[in-house]
Amino acid sequence: MAEMIPSWETNPILSVEHVTMRFGGLVAVNDLSFKAGRGDITALIGPNGAGKTTVFNCITGFYKPTQGMLHLRHADGKPFLLERMPDFKISAKAKVARTFQNIRLFSGMTLLENLLVAQHNPLMIASGMTVLGVLGFAGYKKAEKHSIERAEYWLNKIGLYDRADDPAGDLPYGAQRRLEIARAMCTEPELLCLDEPAAGLNPRESGELNELLLGIRRDENTSLLLIEHDMSVVMEISDHVVVLEYGTKISDGKPEAVRNDPRVIAAYLGVDDEEVEQVEQALDVVTEEAQQ
Amino acid sequence: MSAEMERPVAGPNYAAAARDAVLAGVIALGVFGPLIGFKTEQNMNNQLVVENRWGIVIVIVAIVVIGRFLLKAFVFPALVTRKANAGPASTDESFFKRNFKTIGLAFLLLYPVIIVSMLGYQQSIKWVDNFGIQILIYVMLGWGLNIVVGLAGLLDLGYVAFYAVGAYSYALLSSHFGFSFWLLLPLSGILAAMWGVILGFPVLRLRGDYLAIVTLAFGEIIRLVLINWREVTNGSAGISSIPKVDIFGWITFNVADPTYIGKILDLPPSSAYYKIFLYYLILALALFTAFVTLRLRRLPIGRAWEALREDEVACRSLGINTTNTKLTAFALGAMFGGFAGSFFAARQGFVSPESFVFLESAVIVAIVVLGGMGSMVGVAIAAAAMIGGTEILRELSFLKAVFGPEFNPDQFRMLIFGLAMVTIMVWKPRGFVGNREPTAFLHEKKSVSGSLVQEGHG
């Protein structure tokens, strides 16, 4: 096993190469390189302030990295250099979707509308850049019907079909998280970046989330990259874990390898007790499961 | 619901109300008697003379007594009943409320007919022109700005600039080149939209307050250019004798023409025909604005505008080009402003920079905010209330009998305007129509409570 070259090295969807991000004197990310495999769930973990969200913002174009390269390759071989693209094009052309740490739904719009906004670009083309749509051409109606079907599919997947006509802001927290993932998936992404999807979820909701994410990996042609603090999620579902501390990569590999890496344990022991406990508990759980 | 409201829980107690009213009257007499009843004035010999004004005191006390009686006997019980009935009963809407749009539209279509049949041609001019046309211009401007402020959430305080561009486009191109209104109407819209894009490009990276300030400045720049570019715009004197609109050259409204409407239809000459024609023209333009806006809301661009108002960052993460989306909102809003402007020039026959001051922008923004951002019906009601309300003030000459011959209710316009705004915003903080209608639905259409809808941050 150990001698085998890991899949993310041979067939990466995203290669982060020597990325550095400075804010004035602060180095948030320092010469970071890692690869995310196609069809994998890659987890980016690390203590608070390690620079995980900064890496995400660089990948999705909200920040431009000070140095380095972000290289994305679609399944059909089409390459994209993300650091050179404006944020909306990264989603529209490079097909990278994301969710946010603090949920950013269109709270005054219904669930269905949220999912329709996510399909803006194909619908825009179908409406002839609005002109044909205003004139009432039939092509747009067909495209909209197709979009609504797609939205229904995702509403069913996240178990919110019955609430399709409620405003998104009325949903409970866990459902809002799931809706945000569904909204990102409606853009038909090749890479889905999730910023702490399990934050604030109770154990049952967290379990449902794992199901959803595994389902996405299984049924869609989408690779996942996620930031997570909840170790049970990380260890249970991810294929590949990258650990950051103070903006530098300290470990990279399969979950079981990373779990036993002394530097990772030290990094987590170095932070506050709660997180250490989380790690320890997660390790216990995983080892117990492994023993069984 | 109205039937239940008229039948309060504990029927009106007239005796108690009368007692209360008399008590209020005594207090009012005590307060206003000395304050208003006596007035000292200097006579020719510089002596102070006491003058009695018992008439006004009696009027005021009577208002207090009657008002208190009505409050106690009818309003308070009605409020109690309404509170008791609130909840499930109130979802049961009345016939009027359900068919409000149809009734409103029918009324607008029949309005000139009603007025003319009641007052005759000559007397109808004031009601069709000052009320009908004036209000509809503002309805159209409100609906145009609604795209920018209500849907896309971009606070534009210089909307009147596009109105001015439209008005001057028509005024200049028709008086210099003799182009017809029907050619210049779309042209003024396009020119205004062009200016919207020119303004929009540098400005739309700004957000919130900063955007508002820059658009405000843009409005002032356009006005100052109109004042100072004398060779073209004739400065503050403005452009006069702008040609009238005709019906595609077949029917005109100039008495001297052989195609004058009176000659064709064998009617006595009157300026009322032109006003009625203009009324239907602006009604058609306003309805066109409404139609396009309603269509756009159901298209991806309209949803993107609203999404932009809700959360711009999320929009970008979904691949929406926010700059282009904002620009289209700006350009379309400006285009409707331009249409309204060219109509305004044709109707007045005269344009000057005086008509395009900041106050106009403020009034249009107030109409949109008051109506409930994003709501078409709300904006129309707000325009009718605000513009119609200020026009009504001119009609209140009977108040002179109460407050003396120098009293001019028109002077209190801004005061009443401000008071009304504050009252309405306290009473209905999200405007007349605070709920948002969703643009698509799966099972049933439920309106979204205003408390969840964002106002936009630029």
Interface residues (C-beta under 8 A of the other chain):
Chain A: T60 F62 D87 F88 K89 I90 S91 A92 K93 A97 R98 F100 R104 L105 F106 S107 G108 M109 T110 L112 E113 L116 V117 A118 Q119 H120 N121 L123 M124 S127 T130 G133 V134 G136 Y140 E144 I148 E152 L155 Y161 D162 A164 D165 D166 P167 G169 D170 R183 A184 T187
Chain B: V292 R295 L296 L299 P300 I301 R303 A304 E306 A307 E310 D311 V313 A314 C315 R316 S317 L318 G319 I320 N321 T322 T328 R436 P438 T439 A440 F441 L442 H443 E444 K445 K446 V448 S449 L452 V453 Q454
